[in-house]
């Protein structure tokens, strides 16, 4: 039988264990059950963290981290991630990445990236994100994955991928995300892509979309300003 756990450490966090009753091999310790029944939320929090740290039950741990992520999505509080940091481990990479590429707000994507960087190198995370971008068709996940590049960084290969996508795709939301990332490229560090990037922004000046035109104006405005400073 499943049950609900409510943890209150100046904030409220409900971890719903009802879902766990679907899995016959998921076991909740007696200590956790007793603490939950007593309402000792602080001790309960520490015991859950301890058990997850010591656990080899990846199925249960994935459920718990997903519950935390689901609650973050509902209350939009970065505080939730301070709990996740306490028991993050490599077995949880997949559910966190899946939530990362579903996150539509780039500013909140940062919290997922920071969490993942505790257990995975940024280069490897970047490579995983690129695979989401390379998948066929246009989807919200692909657009969100492009936005993640703001936090994980880009290299020459990614720049070329974005340039190809920009010229081949028609989806305005995707083009907005791509032009936003390309606008961050330091042309001095990527001279091989300089002409292609400038060509993209030249065309963007004539875009029917106001956001894309604005990015192009900023791009050329920055370049003109830099030249005048150097002169």
Buried (B, 14 or more C-beta within 10 A) or exposed (E): EEBEBEBEEEEEBBBBBEBBEEEEEBEBEEEBBEBBEEEEBEEBBBBBBBBBEEBEBBEBBBBBBBBBBBBBEEEEEEEBBEBBEBBBBEBBBEBBBBBBBBBEEBEBBBBBBEBBEEBBEEEEBBEBBBEBBEEEEBBEBBBBBBBBBBBBEBEEEBBBBBBEBBEEBEBEBBBBBBBBBBBEBEBEEBEEBEEBBBEBBEEBEEBEBEBBBBBBEBBBEEEEEEEEEEE
